[in-house]
């Protein structure tokens, strides 16, 4: 069961980002995703994602799994948040903008994210496609 914790942090591998090149994107998606990946790969970002996993991982996984069941969707879904210094969400980008990513957003945006390492901080959460070898 321990491997299920990676459902939130699959972005670090970059596999999903590369595989979605043909899907139309929000105008700010590329820059936000690049910032989120760089943040996640930094030492402070790695600590931040571990904190999120410890404090909210279970609730996030439940929300994602519930959306998978309700939407009967096996594709990937990404939710990017730009956070202020307190962890409040300033901006959201969904990719793709569909029912699954909206459902995941609705399930996790209400969770109290901890303050990030610095203000104006992009994070990315989501679900890999079913069967994705992540």
Buried (B, 14 or more C-beta within 10 A) or exposed (E): EEEEBBBBBBBBBEBBBEEBEEEEBBEBBEEBBEBBBEBBEEEEBBEBBEBBBEBBBEEBBEBBBEBBEEBEBEBBBBBBBBBBEEBEBEEBBBBBBBBBBBBBBEBBBEBEBEBBBEEEBBBBBBBBBEEBEB
